[in-house]
Amino acid sequence: MVPGVAAAASTPPLPPDTPGTPVNPPPPPEHWFADVLASDGGVVRLRPITPADAEALERFHERLSDRTRYLRYFGPYPRMTPKDLYRTTHVDYRDRVGLVTELGDEIIAVGRYEFLADRPGPRAAEVAFVVADGHQGRGLGSILLEHLNGAAAENDIETFVAEVLAENNAMVQVFRDAGYQVQRSRDGSVLHLEFAIDPTEALLSVRDSRERASEARSVGNLLSPKSIAVIGATPSTSRVGGAVLANLLSGAYQGPVFPVNRHRTAVRGVRAYPTVRDIPDEVDLAVIAVPAAEIGSVLDDCMAKGVKGLVVLTAGFSESGPRGYEAERELVDAARAHGMRVVGPSALGIANTDPSIALNATLAPVLPGRGRIGFFCQSGPLGAAILGEAAARQLGLSTFVSAGNRADVSGNDLMQYWDSDPDTDVVLLYLETFGNPRKFSRIARRVAHTKPIVAVNSGRNVGRMDGDRDLDRSLVRNLFAQAGIIQVDSITELFDCAMLLAYQPLPAGPRLAVIGNSAALSWLAVDAARGEGLEIEEPIDLGPLAGPADYLTSVAAAVSDPAVDAVIVIYSPPVPAAVASFAEAIRSGAQSDPDTPVLTTFVADQGMPNLLATRGLGGILERGSIPSFGDPERAARALARVRRYADWRTRPLSPIARPGGVDTTRARELVAQWMSDDPHWLTDLQAAELLGCYGIAVVEFRDVSDADAAVAAAEELGYPVAAKATGEIWRNRPDLTGVRLDLWHPDEVRRAFTDLAEISGNPVHIQRMATKGVGCTFRAQDDPSFGSVISFGLSGTIIDLLGDRVYRALPLTEAESAELIDAPRAAPLLSGSVGGRDIGKPVDKDALAELAQRISRLCDDLPEVRELQCEPVLASPEGAAVLYGRVRIGPEPNRFDIGPRRMG
């Protein structure tokens, strides 16, 4: 058995002039080019095969072992015939598709499918692939199968078949592990495999699982290098290369460190080399600290040496302008083509506090001690301040990555790593951009269910052309909350939440007890807590003369009280005094019930602790240490944020909403029919037809151009009807100038048509009157910063001015659809009650939630839909009536997260 060797293709070689073999193949589809992570975390490049690959393909075949060729071709096949070579490299990218994976200039795997024209039933193709012996076991067969699946789906192939030698157990396992429902039959020594290629939930789950494992492994390789080269190393710690080398050497890093300096034979007492190529041993990680102009030659050396990862500390790339951006893309492109990951450029570096690794490849003068918090930061300069603050607060880290410009390794990669890292319990993110927002949301939702994520967003990614920064802040707040992320507004608040999450349990509920010896400070805590939604009656006032014993007794009683979910303890000495005895008393009292979180505030001029620490072996801080905050309001805010997260985490997992009654095939046919190169709005009739494919019924209407047609339409629809002017300026006007309602007679219809046609100069809509109700608005769009999002709110000018809209990332789960409807501040109007007063019957909120689900599925199925509006929607006890539907379509944006695996 040879792992990774693929199925054989039974199609015999054909001469070049055989029909179906194009003499001049079309250009390969650009979106089929991809950088993909193998199962070992290394990068491989995948692309369509072309006629120019003939020589490289021949060399690839000759390097295969006899055993691999036997399993692939069912017999000895030492050389590809010219006819077979020609047929393999000349494909039409529709009925015949070939893909290769490369490392550098070398082909390391080949996959192909060929349409079976004579086969009855659904369109089927035979699939086959083979992997070079030295790269088997890296999951390349699964990667090729995923991407062949994606190409086949684009070309209306529904089924794959494969012929496999029965002894090729590894190949059978590839198909089985991919999540396909494989049908098997046997003819002697050959197995016939057949499976549908629909993207089922099982397939998507397998894809996501493989992506998570490969990305985690990739980051793990960077954070656990066996050897490091510092390129640009100098003796001076005032220079970048000197500072990072000093940090590596002064720590306890367990592997060899190789300084690289063309002008020195040694740096800081360690032998130096002119280039990376001259280092006699293998190099896992290269830390680059040379001027940007020298990066090209350094990269060539690293590629020739086979370095696995780069940390680029050098600045002067995308942050410097268009030329720098192009240089950055070229750097990443070349590194990936040779299997390398890149942290940076303009990075502060990476660190791993695991004693068995002890990696400090950063420029930071201070590195926090060992802990269970993972930290990702984009800003290099700010990263040093962040590490210093973490160290001052005794906030231990497991790993740290400052990605600078985030040209390759991103926060998504780190979340994949920390998700499975047993040494990380809490994730901290300082974000300037989201990268792939859809993927960010998907990963964060999964990770946050087991490990809290605290994120501060700098606001750099909220620069809209319309300047609506308030809208962007609402989007960030809503989308973070949806994913279970604890959003904070500053580094101080980030650490406040981190201290609580790292050392104390999650609160079981909102009920709070406040204990203190200062009534004024205690009431500050109470007011802040109530403002954040926590529940508290009155504080427990111990009085200014309270001693350590009073604190111990009160804290022990509070944490043991079943009616208390969390405790804030305040100590403000009436005169300067040592706080150690009070800190010990509070810590001892808290141990009476370690499942109740305790926070403290010490208002003292000297000796105020950041943490009432419990230390284990090696001085490592343990769970049960009690965080202390500079003032009680900060403590209350941190507790409230953590409480909201704890509540989110207890909600049961909900599946992605998949409502029935959907005709996706017809919808795709319509979109293809109406598409053009430029995004454009569909007509109202086209939009209604497309929405109808997803069970979204726009209240029936007719488009009319004269009075007689208006009357005929009214009689066909049935009275009463409404007449509406068409044209952008007449939609949803609060003064209803372009609308005539409750028309019961032909004369009223004629008069309404004449009035509206005169003021608008456009055709008029005659629409059946809907049941009166509460006006609502649904909008979905492909947001440039956050991906596909949906918003919901009630209609009205005042609502618009107040910005009472809520946002969620698509696709929606069933639970999120219901939560969306209840989220606006004006949502009580839908329940028929405001401030305890009945104002009418509750509307059918289930109908609104179902409408949200249908919009979500439409946008998920049809990436060409760039914007969608259902406005207004009249919600009543009888249901939800859509009065207007608008859809804008255009060439689909990059949505790599919905297809085969690829690096963003």
C-alpha positions, -999 to +999 in steps of 0.1 A: +000+000+000+013+034-010-006+063+007-018+090-016-017+072-049-048+078-069-072+059-090-065+049-126-081+063-156-093+036-180-096+059-210-069+048-235-045+072-250-058+089-282-039+107-310-038+145-311-063+147-339-090+128-320-122+148-315-124+161-279-087+169-277-084+206-284-054+217-306-055+252-291-070+249-256-089+279-241-072+299-214-075+282-180-100+297-155-082+322-133-102+313-102-089+277-104-054+289-093-050+285-056-024+283-028-034+255-005-021+241+028-012+204+029-020+183+059+016+189+073+011+227+072+033+233+041+020+254+012+015+239-022+003+257-054-026+242-073-035+253-109-050+241-141-027+220-164-016+236-197+002+224-228+034+241-215+035+215-187+044+186-211+081+184-202+075+189-164+047+163-165+070+138-183+097+144-156+071+139-129+060+106-144+096+093-147+103+100-110+074+079-099+083+046-083+073+014-101+048+007-073+031+041-077+029+037-114+014+002-111-013+014-087-021+043-110-020+026-144-027-010-133+006-022-148+042-011-157+042+022-175+077+036-174+072+065-199+042+085-210+036+081-247+035+112-268-002+107-275-010+103-238+011+133-228-006+154-254-041+143-243-032+150-206-020+185-212-045+196-239-079+199-221-110+221-226-115+229-188-151+217-191-156+181-202-119+174-197-101+190-168-066+186-154-050+201-123-015+200-110+001+209-076+036+224-076+064+231-052+086+256-067+089+247-104+083+210-098+050+192-103+043+170-073+007+158-080-017+155-109-055+151-110-079+150-138-115+142-148-131+133-181-167+135-190-183+101-198-204+111-229-219+076-235-230+071-199-268+074-194-284+093-165-268+123-147-237+139-162-208+118-149-170+120-152-142+096-145-117+110-119-081+100-113-050+115-097-015+105-087+010+120-061+048+119-062+063+094-038+081+120-017+048+139-012+024+110-004+007+112+030+004+150+028-033+150+019-026+162-017-051+136-031-078+150-010-069+186-021-070+176-058-104+158-053-119+189-036-108+212-065-118+187-092-152+186-075-154+224-076-145+225-113-170+197-121-198+214-102-192+246-123-195+224-155-227+206-145-210+173-137-231+156-110-213+123-104-177+111-102-166+075-110-132+059-104-115+026-111-092+015-083-072-016-078-087-035-048-053-036-031-050+002-032-066+007+002-052+041+006-070+054-024-103+039-013-098+056+020-093+090+003-128+088-012-143+075+020-127+101+043-138+129+020-174+125+032-188+111-001-215+085-001-195+060-022-211+031-040-187+002-046-187-028-070-159-052-078-148-068-110-119-092-102-090-071-088-107-037-097-131-017-076-156+005-093-164+036-071-192+060-078-204+090-058-224+122-062-204+155-058-231+176-042-217+198-014-235+180+015-231+190+051-209+160+055-186+172+028-184+207+042-177+194+076-148+173+063-135+203+043-136+225+074-120+199+096-091+194+072-087+232+068-086+236+106-060+208+110-037+221+082-038+257+093-032+248+129-003+226+118+011+255+097+011+279+126+024+253+149+054+248+126+062+286+128+059+286+166+079+255+172+110+258+149+138+234+154+163+259+141+163+297+134+184+319+111+185+357+119+192+374+086+206+409+092+219+400+126+241+426+142+258+430+176+239+463+184+206+459+202+196+493+189+191+478+155+163+454+145+186+425+137+205+429+169+175+432+191+158+400+179+191+381+180+197+392+216+162+381+226+167+347+211+201+342+227+191+356+261+161+333+264+162+296+267+154+287+231+162+250+227+174+250+191+204+264+173+204+301+162+223+310+131+232+347+126+235+357+090+257+387+082+278+391+051+305+412+068+310+392+101+322+358+110+305+359+144+278+380+161+275+381+198+299+352+201+279+330+177+294+319+144+278+339+115+273+330+079+273+352+048+239+338+035+213+312+046+226+289+018+260+287+036+244+273+068+254+236+069+223+225+089+186+227+081+168+260+088+131+259+098+125+296+104+142+327+090+138+360+108+145+387+083+158+421+094+174+436+063+163+467+043+133+462+020+156+466-011+175+435-001+145+412+005+146+398-030+181+382-028+174+370+008+142+354-004+160+336-032+185+322-006+157+310+017+139+293-012+171+276-023+177+265+013+143+251+018+133+273+048+098+265+060+087+299+074+096+336+074+092+363+100+097+396+081+104+424+106+114+447+077+090+477+070+085+496+038+059+474+021+022+479+017+021+506+044+044+527+022+021+529-009+013+511-042+049+500-050+053+486-015+021+467-019+032+451-051+065+442-036+047+426-006+024+406-029+055+394-049+072+384-016+042+363-004+036+348-039+072+336-042+073+323-006+041+303-010+052+289-043+081+274-024+061+261+005+068+289+030+045+308+053+051+345+060+046+365+092+046+402+083+061+423+068+065+450+093+060+425+121+071+427+157+077+390+157+065+357+173+069+341+207+061+308+224+066+306+261+064+268+262+096+259+283+104+231+258+106+258+230+112+291+248+109+311+216+113+349+217+117+360+181+104+395+188+117+430+192+099+435+225+121+444+254+098+427+278+080+393+273+053+382+297+057+349+315+041+316+309+003+316+308-027+303+289-036+332+267-029+334+230-024+369+216-026+380+179-018+416+171-015+433+137+003+465+148+040+460+152+048+492+172+018+487+194+026+451+200+056+460+221+035+482+244+009+454+246+035+429+257+048+453+283+013+459+297+006+422+298+038+416+317+030+445+342-004+429+348+011+394+354-009+382+325+009+351+312+008+342+275+011+308+258+019+323+224+021+357+207+021+367+170+024+402+157+016+399+120+023+435+109+008+440+075-008+405+077+002+397+041-001+360+047-005+346+083-036+362+097-058+361+128-079+334+112-048+311+111-040+318+147-076+311+158-074+277+140-042+270+159-055+281+193-087+261+189-068+229+192-039+241+213-042+225+248-020+252+263-043+281+253-076+289+271-083+325+261-077+342+228-070+380+225-071+398+191-060+433+182-075+437+147-071+464+121-086+444+092-106+412+090-090+396+059-116+370+049-146+381+069-168+352+062-141+328+073-134+349+103-170+347+114-172+309+108-140+302+128-148+326+156-182+311+162-167+276+165-138+286+187-158+308+210-180+279+221-150+265+240-125+293+243-134+330+249-122+355+223-117+391+233-111+415+204-104+452+201-109+467+166-088+497+158-112+511+133-089+511+103-112+487+085-142+510+089-134+535+062-164+536+040-167+558+009-198+573+024-180+580+056-207+563+077-185+552+105-214+549+129-228+522+106-195+503+106-193+504+144-228+489+146-218+462+121-187+453+141-206+453+174-234+431+160-212+407+140-189+402+170-218+395+193-232+371+168-199+351+167-196+352+205-167+375+205-163+399+235-157+433+218-139+460+237-129+495+228-094+498+242-063+478+252-071+485+288-105+469+285-090+440+265-067+432+295-095+438+320-116+410+304-085+388+299-076+390+336-111+378+345-113+351+319-078+337+325-082+332+362-118+331+372-148+310+362-176+323+340-205+337+359-236+315+359-260+344+359-264+381+361-268+384+399-241+404+416-230+411+451-208+442+459-188+442+491-168+472+503-157+496+531-166+527+511-203+534+504-195+559+476-173+535+457-197+506+463-225+526+447-203+535+418-200+497+412-237+492+416-247+519+392-221+507+366-233+471+370-270+480+366-262+501+335-246+470+320-276+448+327-264+431+358-288+425+387-280+438+422-300+452+451-278+471+475-241+468+483-228+452+514-212+481+534-185+468+558-177+504+570-143+521+571-131+502+602-135+468+586-106+444+591-093+414+571-115+391+591-147+411+581-137+407+544-130+370+547-164+363+564-184+385+540-167+372+508-171+336+519-208+342+526-214+359+493-197+333+471-216+305+489-250+322+485-270+304+457-286+338+448-252+353+439-235+347+406-205+370+410-188+392+436-170+426+434-149+434+464-137+470+471-110+480+496-103+516+502-082+522+533-091+553+553-054+559+560-024+545+541-020+509+551-005+476+538-029+457+517-014+422+519-035+410+548-067+422+531-057+406+498-051+373+516-084+375+534-103+381+501-085+352+484-092+329+513-129+338+514-132+333+476-120+297+480-152+288+499-168+284+464-143+285+436-172+284+410-183+319+418-161+346+401-146+373+424-132+406+412-115+433+434-106+470+434-079+482+458-079+519+461-045+524+476-016+547+469+010+519+473+011+482+471-020+478+449-018+443+434-028+436+398-036+400+408-043+383+441-021+354+428-022+317+435+011+303+422+018+267+412+050+249+402+076+272+387+058+303+398+031+299+372-001+316+380-030+293+385-068+294+380-083+310+412-060+340+411-082+371+416-079+400+392-078+436+406-090+466+387-081+503+390-117+513+398-150+495+405-166+507+373-139+489+352-146+458+372-183+460+365-179+466+328-155+436+325-179+414+344-208+424+323-190+417+290-179+383+303-215+376+315-229+383+281-204+359+266-213+332+291-249+336+282-241+333+245-221+301+252-249+284+269-272+287+239-277+254+221-259+251+187-283+259+159-281+246+123-278+268+093-314+276+082-324+257+050-361+265+044-380+244+018-399+254-013-368+266-031-360+263-068-323+270-070-319+256-105-344+280-119-329+309-099-295+303-113-309+301-148-325+335-143-294+351-129-273+337-158-298+351-183-298+386-167-261+389-159-238+415-175-202+426-168-214+455-147-235+453-115-271+465-121-305+465-105-331+440-118-365+453-129-392+450-103-408+421-123-374+403-126-367+408-089-402+394-080-395+364-102-361+357-086-374+361-051-403+338-059-378+310-066-370+312-029-405+313-016-404+351-011-437+363-025-439+399-034-476+411-031-489+406-066-487+437-089-489+446-125-467+471-144-490+493-165-484+521-190-520+535-196-552+540-177-571+512-194-544+487-185-544+500-149-582+493-146-577+459-162-550+451-138-571+462-108-600+440-119-576+411-124-560+415-090-593+423-072-603+454-054-591+472-033-557+480-050-529+505-046-513+525-073-476+533-070-453+556-090-421+538-102-386+553-102-359+555-075-371+589-060-406+576-054-397+545-033-404+545+004-411+582+007-424+592+041-449+616+025-464+589+003-465+614-026-460+585-051-487+562-036-525+560-038-540+534-014-574+517-010-587+522-045-621+505-048-635+518-081-622+520-117-626+557-117-603+560-087-578+538-104-578+559-136-574+591-117-546+576-096-528+564-127-531+598-144-517+616-114-488+593-108-478+589-144-478+627-147-455+633-117-431+604-124-431+600-162-427+563-157-450+532-158-472+527-127-476+497-105-511+484-096-508+462-066-532+442-045-537+458-011-520+439+017-531+434+052-522+464+072-494+459+097-461+471+111-436+482+085-403+464+085-371+464+064-348+436+053-316+444+035-287+421+025-255+432+009-220+421+002-201+444+025-165+453+015-152+450+050-174+424+066-186+400+039-223+392+033-245+407+059-282+411+065-299+440+084-334+442+099-353+471+114-387+487+115-396+512+088-399+549+094-380+582+092-375+584+130-362+548+131-338+556+103-325+587+121-320+567+153-301+541+133-322+513+149-309+485+126-293+453+136-269+433+115-259+396+112-234+378+090-248+353+065-256+325+064-280+327+093-287+298+117-323+291+127-318+306+161-301+337+146-331+343+124-354+345+154-329+366+173-326+391+144-363+399+147-361+406+184-329+426+184-339+462+173-347+485+202-382+491+185-388+453+184-414+454+213-438+470+187-439+437+170-451+420+202-479+445+206-466+459+239-446+489+248-437+498+284-463+473+296-491+489+275-509+469+249-509+487+216-523+460+193-521+423+185-487+407+182-475+402+147-464+368+133-427+370+141-422+335+129-431+347+094-405+374+097-379+350+109-387+326+080-384+355+055-349+362+070-340+326+065-351+326+028-331+358+021-301+342+038-304+311+016-308+331-016-277+352-009-258+321+001-268+301-031-264+330-055-231+349-050-240+371-080-266+388-058-247+418-045-276+436-028-312+427-019-339+448-003-374+438+009-389+471+019-414+477+032-426+444+047-459+446+064-459+424+095-493+415+109-509+386+129-516+370+095-480+370+083-455+391+065-463+408+032-434+420+010-445+451-009-413+458-027-384+436-036-352+449-052-322+429-063-288+440-077-267+414-094-231+415-108-200+394-112-195+375-080-169+388-055-141+366-042-159+342-019-131+316-015-147+304+018-176+287+000-155+266-024-126+241-021-100+249+004-075+277-004-055+303+013-071+338+013 
